[in-house]
């Protein structure tokens, strides 16, 4: 009888602890809120930027992957928010354009955490296009003039974006 009582007490304590943990997890998830752009997406199953980069070790120029990943905005088009550059690692960034030019993000998005859903691929970007992006980003004429070689990079055509709301 004593063992049954002890087992019941342990079970009750574990059940209470699990219920408390579930409540805390739900509260934490509710505290993170996002602005949504483009198609409605969720944050579920988003991979890290590091995981995205590892997927690109085995693909070639022109290959496409469907992805959902988390990153920070490194740069954004200051003219109208029609593209973003995201940090993927210390040496890699990604150019993000929006599907069918159908939506934009705020021009003050630099530094924001985002979740991107869309198609990722390796792309060679020409000098003129790179100079155009530099101009959109507000770079100086000297900085733009230094762009003289094309660049192969991970590009994203985003169908949906979640941008973490700043608390404050």
NORVENUR-V861054 format. One record per pair of residues at least 24 apart in sequence whose ideal C-beta (glycine too) atoms are under 7 Angstrom apart, sorted by the first residue. I is the first residue (numbers start at 0). GAP is how many residues later the second one is. D is the distance in whole Angstrom. If there is no record, write none. Layout:
# NORVENUR-V861054
i:I gap:GAP d:D
i:I gap:GAP d:D
This chain:
# NORVENUR-V861054
i:31 gap:132 d:7
i:32 gap:132 d:5
i:33 gap:128 d:4
i:33 gap:129 d:6
i:33 gap:130 d:6
i:33 gap:131 d:6
i:34 gap:128 d:5
i:34 gap:130 d:6
i:35 gap:126 d:6
i:36 gap:66 d:5
i:36 gap:68 d:6
i:36 gap:124 d:4
i:36 gap:126 d:7
i:37 gap:60 d:6
i:37 gap:61 d:7
i:37 gap:64 d:7
i:37 gap:65 d:4
i:37 gap:120 d:6
i:37 gap:121 d:6
i:37 gap:122 d:4
i:37 gap:123 d:6
i:38 gap:120 d:5
i:38 gap:121 d:4
i:39 gap:120 d:7
i:40 gap:74 d:7
i:40 gap:76 d:4
i:40 gap:119 d:4
i:40 gap:121 d:6
i:42 gap:72 d:5
i:42 gap:119 d:6
i:45 gap:24 d:5
i:45 gap:69 d:5
i:48 gap:38 d:7
i:48 gap:39 d:5
i:48 gap:40 d:7
i:49 gap:39 d:7
i:51 gap:36 d:6
i:51 gap:68 d:7
i:52 gap:35 d:5
i:52 gap:36 d:6
i:52 gap:39 d:6
i:55 gap:66 d:7
i:55 gap:98 d:6
i:58 gap:63 d:6
i:59 gap:62 d:7
i:60 gap:61 d:5
i:60 gap:63 d:7
i:60 gap:91 d:7
i:61 gap:59 d:7
i:61 gap:60 d:7
i:62 gap:58 d:6
i:62 gap:59 d:7
i:63 gap:55 d:5
i:63 gap:57 d:5
i:64 gap:55 d:5
i:65 gap:53 d:6
i:66 gap:51 d:7
i:66 gap:53 d:5
i:67 gap:47 d:7
i:67 gap:49 d:5
i:68 gap:47 d:6
i:69 gap:43 d:7
i:69 gap:45 d:5
i:70 gap:43 d:6
i:70 gap:45 d:7
i:71 gap:39 d:7
i:71 gap:40 d:7
i:71 gap:41 d:6
i:72 gap:36 d:5
i:72 gap:37 d:5
i:72 gap:38 d:6
i:72 gap:39 d:5
i:72 gap:41 d:6
i:74 gap:35 d:6
i:74 gap:62 d:5
i:75 gap:29 d:6
i:75 gap:31 d:6
i:75 gap:33 d:5
i:75 gap:34 d:6
i:76 gap:30 d:7
i:76 gap:59 d:5
i:76 gap:60 d:7
i:77 gap:29 d:5
i:77 gap:58 d:6
i:77 gap:59 d:6
i:77 gap:60 d:5
i:78 gap:57 d:5
i:79 gap:24 d:6
i:79 gap:27 d:7
i:80 gap:24 d:5
i:80 gap:25 d:6
i:80 gap:26 d:5
i:80 gap:28 d:7
i:82 gap:50 d:7
i:83 gap:25 d:7
i:87 gap:66 d:7
i:91 gap:62 d:7
i:92 gap:60 d:7
i:93 gap:59 d:7
i:93 gap:60 d:4
i:93 gap:61 d:7
i:93 gap:62 d:6
i:94 gap:30 d:7
i:94 gap:58 d:6
i:94 gap:60 d:5
i:95 gap:60 d:4
i:95 gap:62 d:5
i:96 gap:60 d:6
i:97 gap:60 d:5
i:98 gap:58 d:6
i:98 gap:59 d:6
i:98 gap:60 d:5
i:104 gap:56 d:6
i:104 gap:58 d:7
i:108 gap:54 d:6
i:111 gap:51 d:5
i:111 gap:52 d:6
i:112 gap:51 d:4
i:113 gap:47 d:6
i:113 gap:48 d:7
i:113 gap:49 d:5
i:114 gap:47 d:4
i:115 gap:40 d:6
i:115 gap:42 d:5
i:115 gap:45 d:6
i:116 gap:41 d:7
i:116 gap:42 d:6
i:116 gap:43 d:4
i:117 gap:38 d:5
i:117 gap:39 d:5
i:117 gap:40 d:4
i:117 gap:41 d:5
i:118 gap:38 d:5
i:119 gap:34 d:6
i:119 gap:36 d:5
i:120 gap:34 d:6
i:121 gap:30 d:6
i:121 gap:32 d:6
i:122 gap:30 d:7
i:122 gap:32 d:4
i:123 gap:26 d:5
i:123 gap:28 d:5
i:124 gap:25 d:6
i:124 gap:26 d:5
i:124 gap:28 d:7
i:125 gap:24 d:5
